[in-house]
Amino acid sequence: MSTNYDAIAREYQASKLLPWRKHFEAYTYFKLIGSLNEKSVLDLACGDGFYTRQFKLRGAAEVTGVDLSAGMIALAEEAERNNPISLNYICCNVTELKLDRKFDMICASYLLNYAHDIKSLNAMCEAIFQHLKPGGRFITINSNPDYKATINSLLPYGFTRENAGYNEGDEVTYRFYQPDNSFVEVTNYHLKKTTYERALIEAGFSEIQWNTMDVSPLGLGELGTGYWERILEDQPVVGLSCKKLL
Ligand SMILES: C[S@@+](CC[C@H](N)C(=O)[O-])C[C@H]1O[C@@H](n2cnc3c(N)ncnc32)[C@H](O)[C@@H]1O
C-alpha cells in the first residue's frame, strides 16, 4: 500500500535532517542537476518543498512544486509564507497534471518509485515529457532497483530498507528513525531498471543515464571515510537523467 504522506508529513520532514540526506542524497542530486541559473523548474513529488526552495535559492528563475499530499503541500506553503521566495505549489497527482506551459528542467526526488507497474510509470513519464521544453532534461533520484543489502545495513545512517522481493511491483519499505527511536515508515515499489528505461523511451526521452551516488568532500571530512563505506557499497538511492531532444 503506497504511503499517505498526510499522516507523516512532519516526521518525514525531520528525516531530511539526517547527515546522509545532505552529504549523499542532496550532494549527488545537485551535481546531476548542474546549473539552475535563470531556468524555469518543475519539481515533481516536491513534498514539503525541501528541494523546491533550494532550487530557487540556487538561481532558478522560477520554481513550481507539485505533490499529491495536501499535508506535504501545506508544509511547503507554510515555509513559503514564513520566508517568501515566490514559489508556486500545486496539490495534484503527477499523472493528472495538465499545465498550460512547459519548463526548462524537470526534477523529482522519489517520484518514479511510487509507480507500481509499467502502466502507472508510463503515465508519470508521459506527464513529465509533456511539461518539458524541447532540449530540456529530466533529473531524478530514486529508490535503487539494484539494492540487495540486508534490512539493517543502513541503520548507521538512521534508516532501514526492506524489499519484499524483486518482482515488478513488490513493496520496498523504508523506516526513518527519529531521535527518540520511534520511526516513520514509507512504502514504494520495485520495478526493474529496464522497466524505467522502457517507460522513458516510450514517453519520448533520449540519452537515459543511470548515475551512482557520491559523498561530498565536506561529509567525508566531517564524518570520516569509514562512516560512508556501507552506503557507498550498497546504494539505496540512484540517480537517473534523460533528455527531450529538440
Ligand atoms: C519520499 S517523499 C519525497 C519528497 C521530496 N521530493 C523530498 O525529497 O523531500 C515522496 C513524495 O512523493 C509524493 N508522491 C507520490 N506519488 C505521487 C504522485 N503520483 N504525484 C505527486 N506526488 C506524489 C508523496 O506525496 C511524497 O510527498
The ligand as a Gaussian input file, in Angstrom:
#p B3LYP/6-31G(d) Opt

LIG

0 1
 C        9.767000      10.460000      -0.293000
 S        8.737000      11.869000      -0.481000
 C        9.899000      12.977000      -1.241000
 C        9.549000      14.425000      -1.064000
 C       10.599000      15.381000      -1.634000
 N       10.787000      15.199000      -3.056000
 C       11.895000      15.214000      -0.906000
 O       12.865000      14.694000      -1.469000
 O       11.967000      15.637000       0.257000
 C        7.748000      11.372000      -1.825000
 C        6.659000      12.347000      -2.176000
 O        6.045000      11.890000      -3.389000
 C        4.687000      12.243000      -3.363000
 N        4.019000      11.461000      -4.413000
 C        3.927000      10.116000      -4.512000
 N        3.260000       9.771000      -5.627000
 C        2.929000      10.927000      -6.260000
 C        2.219000      11.233000      -7.448000
 N        1.727000      10.268000      -8.222000
 N        2.041000      12.534000      -7.775000
 C        2.545000      13.523000      -6.991000
 N        3.225000      13.291000      -5.849000
 C        3.426000      12.011000      -5.484000
 C        4.292000      11.940000      -1.930000
 O        3.105000      12.594000      -1.556000
 C        5.511000      12.434000      -1.168000
 O        5.389000      13.767000      -0.743000

